């Protein structure tokens, strides 16, 4: 790696030039040899695809869910995002539902199931009622072929929801992973939440 002094009329230098790469670090310009990345293995590509789709899921899971992972790694030299991805890469590679939240302060829903609804593109979620006043939030993730990603959507069921809880507007014939969490308040205002529970369904 070589240190580079630029002419006064060039204020900034970075990027690839032939077989060299210029970059800046701490205000100084450096140059190093560009080495073309070798072909990666199928296994390496699977891991990359899992990382990429999980990073996109993380962006969809704002608020209390992200906070749960940050609290999970509190005191450790790790980010909540890193913990989320590290736990879920094996699940994503195997096609299993992921863990979207770590619990703090609320008990997970019990006997959570997902069934076909009465109308096309509809599902029904059933579960044992949580503690009185608790809010339930459902996240729905359409499954795609490896390396592709559909945005995870959130459905707030409110406090003390009656079951079964219908969720409509899904794609008939598509596979979905469905997740549910319990919070102490509406999702945007939640301070405590449960670990997620999940189910799988092919929508009719």
C-alpha positions, 0 to 999 in steps of 0.5 A: 500500500502506497501513500499518494500526494495529489497535485494541488489542483486535484482535491480528492482521489478515490476509486479504481484505476486499471490495476490500482485502487485509490482510497482515503483514510483519515484525510490521507490518500492511499493506493493499493493493488486491485485484486479481482475477487475469485469465483465464490462457492455455492455455499458462500453465495448462499451465505451472502444471499442470507446476509442480504435478505436479513439486512433488508428484513432488519430495515423493515423491523423498526422500533421495538423489535430492533430495540430488543436486539440492542438490549440483547447484546447490551454490554457486549462488543456487538451490534443488535444487527450483528446478533440478528443476522448471526442468529438467523443466517442458518434459519434463512439458508434452511428456509425456516422462519427466523427469530425477529425479536428477543423478548424483554418484559412480555411473555410470548404468545402461546398456541400460535397458529396460522390457517387459511381464511374464508376469502382468497388471499386471507389468513387467520391467526389464532392464539391464546389471549395474552395478559389483559391490555397487551397488544399483539402485532403480526409481521408477514413475510412473503417467501421468494427464491434464494437471493430475492426479497419481499418487504416484511409488512406489519399488521397491528391487531391492537389490545386484547384482540379477539381470535381468529384475527384475519389478515387480508390482501396476500397473494394466493398460491404464495408461501408466507412466514407469519410472526407475532409479538406481544407488546405493552402498548401500541407498537410505535410506543412499546417499551417491552415486548415478547420473543417472536413466535411464527408459523408458515402457510401457503395462501389459498 
